Amino acid sequence: DTATTEIYTSLFVGSVNVYKDSLDEGLGIGERLLKDGQYQSGGFAVGNTLTLADCALVTGFFFINAIMPMLGRSPAFKGFDLLATYWNAASRQPVAQRITGEMGVALAAMMGKQ
């Protein structure tokens, strides 16, 4: 019935907004950490070479990049310029491309797209 549909719609929209708010809070923290660490555009998260920090960020950013459009935000890092710059540079690294490529295949399979 209409009332039930309205309740479910309201709950869904409310849940999406909570997830977006939580992600925004986390992205804001990430933005500040890169800024405080004096991140250089096009560089790595820590120093001038690929480190474990980059491996952790790239895998996390992969999921953020996949999820945010589902929550109504595209591009995923809109409003977080340092994070967007980092993701654009890091995702071009050959090892990152290999990892995110494998993650993309697994995510698509999990979601039933393959």
N, C-alpha and C positions, 0 to 999 in steps of 0.2 A: 504494500500500500504506500501511499505518498508520504505519510508520516514516518514510516520506517525508512524509506529511501532518504528522506531529509536528515534523519538521525545518523544513518550510516555515512552520508555525504559530509555532514558536519564533523563527525568523528574522524573521517579520513583526512579532511582538510586540516583539522586541528593537529592530527598526528604528523602530517607532512610539515606543517609550520614548526612544530617542536623539533623535528629532525633538521630542518633548515637552520633554525636558530642555534641548535647545538653545533652543527657543522660550521656555521658562521663564527661562533665563539672559538672553536678550534682553529679555524683558518686565520682568525685575527691573532691568536697566539703564535701560530706559525709565521705569520707576516712580521710580527714584532721580533721573534727570534732571529729571523734572517736579517732584519734591519739592525738589531743589536749586535749580531755577529759580523756586521759590515760586509754582507754578501755583495759580491761583485757580479753585475749582470753577465750572464752567460757562463759563469763559473760553477764551481761545485759548492755543496752545502758547507763544507769545512775545508778551507785551504784551497790549493790549486790542483788537487788530484781527486779521483774518485775514491770515496771511502764508504764504510758501512753506513754512515749517515745517509748518503745518497741512495744506497740500496733500500733502506727503510723508507725514505721519502718517496722514491719512485713507485714502489709497490702500493703505498698508501694513496698517493696522488692518482694512480691508475683507477682505483675504485672511486675516489672523489670525482674524477673526470667522467666516469661511467654513471654515477648515481645522480649527480646534481641536475643534469638535463631531465631526468625522470621526476625530479622534484620541482621542475619549472625554472631552472636557471641554466642558461647557456649563453656564453661560455661558463664553464664550471667555476673558474676563479675570478669571475667578474667582481670588481671592487677590491681585489687583492693583487695589486700590480706586481709586487715582488714574487709572490707565489706563482703567478702566471708566467713571469719571466723565467723563473727557475724551472718550471715544468716544461716550458718550450725548449729550453736549452738541454735539460737533463734527458728529456724523452728522445732527443736526437742522438744520444750516445749509443753506440752499437750494442753494448751489453744491456742497456735499458730497453732498446728496441726488441732484443731477443726475449727478455723477461716479460715485457708487456705484451708481446705477440703471443707468447705461450699462455699468459693470463687471459688474454682476450679469447683465445680458443676455448679455454676451460670455462670461462664465464658464459660464453655463447652456448656451449654444450649444457651447462648447468641450467640455463634459462630455456633450453629446448629449442634453440635456434639452429641447431645443426642436426 
